[in-house]
Amino acid sequence: MRIAEFALERFFARWEFAVRHLLCASDVEGWSMADVVALADEETRALWNDLRLGYTESTGHPLLRAEIASLYDTVEPDGVLVFAGAEEAIFCLSNVLLGPADHAIVVWPSYQSLYEVGRAAGAQVSLHAMRESDGWALDVERIRRSIRPNTRLFVVNAPHNPTGMLPSAAEWQALTELCAEAGVHLLADEVYRYLEFDEAARLAAGADTFDRGISLGVMSKSFAMAGLRIGWLASRDRDLLARCAAFKDYTTICASAPSEILALIALRARDRVLARSREIVLGNLPLLDAFFERWAGTFSWVRPRGGSIAFPRLLSRSTAIDRFAADLVEAEGVLIAPGSIFGMADGHFRLGFGRTDLAEALAGLEAFSSRTLA
Ligand SMILES: Cc1ncc(COP(=O)(O)O)c(C=O)c1O
């Protein structure tokens, strides 16, 4: 298999552990192990203490699958398949659903693997471009027109990386109905679910919308435990999950035993886990609002509707964002991710606001902007 380099991950491989402030991270500030273990109930504490480090069930620990299923209205425990992160789930699903005869539509800009793995599997992939001038909204009619007889998969991520886009309930319904009518599988990448700023705006999970709807979830983002590397697919399409499980025999076979138990502990305590994440993200948002108000003529700001990421734009025509980002990290140790990493070299950059050092990171950006842009 030949596959293009994953630009964002290569960028993080270079910078993530070498800078003072990651102002473009997508995850929420990670939990400490001790704090997670302290969340355990009697049953999960015993599972943790008595855990033996053998292989685990390849579909996932039965209690973990049951806990994940309880996040959905219509999914049974055997409608859940556990993976090593969301990334492995994307890899397996794309390979199982897509081949040279198939077509997929993926909302763009996008987390690269959502379209790149399908391309590498030989499929034709159309990107559904969202535009800043439309407030990054989806265009359901344009999506309808791009469906072909061989379209197998529609991929949307909401809340969205990198724009913070979240469709309205009406748009979501139109989209899921469109996929159902066309017989197309819907991959709903919901790794930022539960971080909708207005909780009333939370959408029905993809897995709950129709029988070919698939939800992609992970412990990394809203649950703030990226180091667990536990993700999952949830769907009522058992045949599809069985094919993904068979594919997984060639990737990781089964998940990490300690991670499964820690994920179970955290999901059972999800109210507390999610409350912490929401507090961090919603506490940081006003700092960004104020920053972009002060710099209104310099940066565009489409306020995200959920998640922990935004995609503002440097409006200056004379300063290239790649140069600006390189000089910023050099001068202040603050990392932003230029849009070129997402294939958008027009001044956009990704900002992450799930970390607890956001105020210091923004101060670095502001000081540098004052010296170079004012
Ligand atoms: C939209 C989206 N999907 C999937 C992933 C992959 O998640 P993980 O790294 O936890 O596997 C990410 C990570 O940034 C993401 O932003």
The ligand as an ORCA input file, in Angstrom:
! r2SCAN-3c Opt
* xyz 0 1
  C     -11.437     14.504     13.459
  C     -10.476     13.515     14.005
  N     -10.695     12.210     13.817
  C      -9.854     11.293     14.290
  C      -8.728     11.647     14.996
  C      -7.792     10.586     15.492
  O      -7.890     10.432     16.870
  P      -6.814      9.554     17.677
  O      -5.512     10.276     17.487
  O      -7.222      9.583     19.058
  O      -6.763      8.219     17.070
  C      -8.457     12.991     15.217
  C      -7.234     13.410     15.941
  O      -6.822     14.545     15.913
  C      -9.353     13.955     14.716
  O      -9.172     15.264     14.913
*
